[in-house]
Amino acid sequence: MTIEVTNVPTSDVTCATCKACCCRLEVMLITDTGVPREHIEIDAWGGEVMKRLDDGWCSAVDRDTFMCTIYENRPWICREFEMGSDECIDERKNM
C-alpha cells in the first residue's frame, strides 16, 4: 500500500536557501500585526498593502540578506505562507 503525502514542505527550501520569492508578491494587510506605517501603502481600491519599492521587493526586506526587517510584526499572510509549500515552490519557479 502506497500513501501519498501532499502539502508537506520540501527540505530543499530552508532559511539558508530561501530566495524570498514571496516578498515580491502583493501582500494585503487584513489584520493588525503592528506593521510600521512606513511599510504600508494604500492600493487602488483603498486597501492597505505592504509597500513595494521600485525593484518590486517588499520594503521590509533587507536587500543584502533577504531577511525580513519586521519579522516579529510581519503581516498575517506572511506568517501563513509556508516555506517549501507548493505555493512557495511555484513562486520560486516563476522567479
C-alpha positions as a printed NumPy array, in Angstrom:
array([[  0.   ,   0.   ,   0.   ],
       [  1.362,   3.424,  -1.   ],
       [  0.408,   6.522,   0.93 ],
       [  0.649,   9.808,  -0.934],
       [  1.57 ,  12.774,   1.219],
       [  0.702,  16.232,  -0.085],
       [  1.334,  19.767,   1.114],
       [  4.437,  18.768,   3.034],
       [  7.235,  21.329,   2.779],
       [ 10.24 ,  20.154,   0.814],
       [ 13.585,  20.004,   2.578],
       [ 15.2  ,  21.662,  -0.476],
       [ 13.981,  25.041,   0.743],
       [ 15.431,  26.174,   4.044],
       [ 16.236,  29.526,   5.607],
       [ 19.71 ,  29.131,   4.082],
       [ 18.389,  28.554,   0.545],
       [ 15.271,  30.745,   0.637],
       [ 15.309,  33.387,  -2.089],
       [ 12.468,  35.411,  -0.525],
       [ 10.404,  34.975,  -3.706],
       [  7.22 ,  35.537,  -1.729],
       [  8.485,  39.018,  -0.838],
       [  7.725,  40.126,  -4.388],
       [  4.025,  39.255,  -4.082],
       [  1.337,  41.8  ,  -3.249],
       [  0.519,  41.452,   0.437],
       [ -2.806,  42.754,   1.685],
       [ -2.961,  43.728,   5.341],
       [ -6.114,  42.152,   6.736],
       [ -5.192,  42.07 ,  10.423],
       [ -3.197,  44.388,  12.649],
       [  0.163,  42.806,  13.443],
       [  1.967,  46.08 ,  14.086],
       [  3.496,  46.63 ,  10.645],
       [  5.23 ,  50.024,  10.829],
       [  3.451,  52.762,   8.802],
       [  6.491,  53.35 ,   6.582],
       [  5.964,  49.871,   5.099],
       [  2.265,  50.361,   4.329],
       [  0.617,  51.944,   1.306],
       [ -2.959,  52.198,   0.071],
       [ -3.876,  50.297,  -3.107],
       [ -6.201,  51.497,  -5.889],
       [ -9.225,  50.104,  -4.029],
       [ -8.415,  51.761,  -0.712],
       [ -6.972,  48.68 ,   0.995],
       [ -3.746,  48.588,   2.95 ],
       [ -0.919,  46.618,   1.351],
       [  2.753,  46.166,   2.053],
       [  4.781,  48.809,   0.277],
       [  6.994,  47.591,  -2.529],
       [  9.952,  49.579,  -3.767],
       [ 10.867,  50.286,  -7.394],
       [ 12.731,  46.963,  -7.609],
       [  9.459,  45.107,  -6.883],
       [ 10.544,  43.75 ,  -3.492],
       [  8.725,  44.399,  -0.237],
       [ 10.11 ,  47.472,   1.503],
       [ 10.688,  45.432,   4.679],
       [ 13.158,  43.045,   3.035],
       [ 16.842,  43.684,   3.673],
       [ 18.33 ,  43.643,   0.181],
       [ 21.657,  42.213,   1.374],
       [ 20.364,  39.297,   3.446],
       [ 16.824,  38.834,   2.022],
       [ 15.647,  38.66 ,   5.633],
       [ 12.537,  40.444,   6.856],
       [ 13.41 ,  43.51 ,   8.907],
       [  9.999,  43.462,  10.637],
       [  9.741,  39.7  ,  11.154],
       [  8.063,  39.931,  14.572],
       [  5.478,  42.339,  13.12 ],
       [  5.09 ,  40.802,   9.666],
       [  1.606,  40.585,   8.134],
       [ -0.66 ,  37.604,   8.748],
       [ -0.349,  36.374,   5.148],
       [  3.441,  36.311,   5.502],
       [  3.065,  34.195,   8.635],
       [  0.797,  31.752,   6.784],
       [  2.929,  31.441,   3.629],
       [  4.826,  28.255,   4.42 ],
       [  8.413,  27.894,   3.287],
       [  8.714,  24.89 ,   0.98 ],
       [  4.96 ,  24.659,   0.368],
       [  3.527,  24.166,  -3.122],
       [  2.89 ,  27.927,  -3.341],
       [  6.469,  28.647,  -2.32 ],
       [  7.866,  26.248,  -4.911],
       [  5.628,  27.777,  -7.611],
       [  6.871,  31.279,  -6.797],
       [ 10.486,  30.09 ,  -6.895],
       [  9.898,  28.596, -10.363],
       [  8.393,  31.874, -11.587],
       [ 11.318,  33.953, -10.373]])
